[in-house]
Amino acid sequence: MAVCKVKKVNIFTHLELKDKIIEELQKAGCVQIIDVTSKLKMPGLLDFDTINNTESISALPEVKYCIDFLSNFEDKP
């Protein structure tokens, strides 16, 4: 029996792409896929899909401000 090196990867994606990505990985036959949601040390991570749109939209100006502020420190070529 041959022995090969194994690498562990974590794949994070939008929920709507989950089935397509799993299907493509299974077609490739080069990965073993296991669901680790039951093993998460921070179960709150599972609640990301419950954030409402209003909350996200109200945070956009603050995010834009931060991006604009930090872009002043960007390395210029």
N, C-alpha and C positions, 0 to 999 in steps of 0.2 A: 504494500500500500504506500502510495506517495504521500509525502508531507509537504505542505506549502505554507508560506507565511500568511498570516491573516491580519487584515487591518480592519479596525472598527471605524465606522463613519456614522455620523448623525445627519439626517436630512430633514430640513425644516422647509415647509412649503405652505402655500395657501391651501385651505381645505378643499377648494374646488378642483385643485390639480392633483390631489392625493391619489385618486384611483388611476389616473393616466400615468403618473410617475411609477406607481407600483407595477402596473401592467408592463411598462417598458423595461423596468429592472428585471422582472420575472422572465420576459422574453430573452433578455441578454443572458440570463442564467449565471450571473457572476456574483450574486449577492444572496444572503439569507436575510429575510425581512422579519423582524419581530416588533410587536407593538409594545412600547415601553411606557405607555401612559399610566399604567397601574404602578409603575416603579418610580414615578417622578417624586423627587424630594420636595418639590414646590408645586402642589396640586393647583395652585392659583393660575399657573400657566395655561391650564386647560380652559380658562374663562375668557381668553382673548376674543373669541368669536362672539361674545355677548356684549361687547362695548357698543354703545349706541352711536349712531351717526352724528347726532347733535353734539355729543361730547368731543368727538374727533374734529368736527368743523370748528368748534369754539377754541380748540387748541392750535389751529393753524397759524393765526397771527403771531403767537408766541414762538412757534417753531421757526417761522419766517424771520422774526427778529433775531433769533439765535444764529440762524444761518448767515444772515447779513453781518452780524457782529463778528462772527468767527471768520468770515471770508476776508476781513481786514488783516488777519494774521496768516493768510495763505502765502506760501512761497511763490514769489514772482519769478518767471524764467528770465 
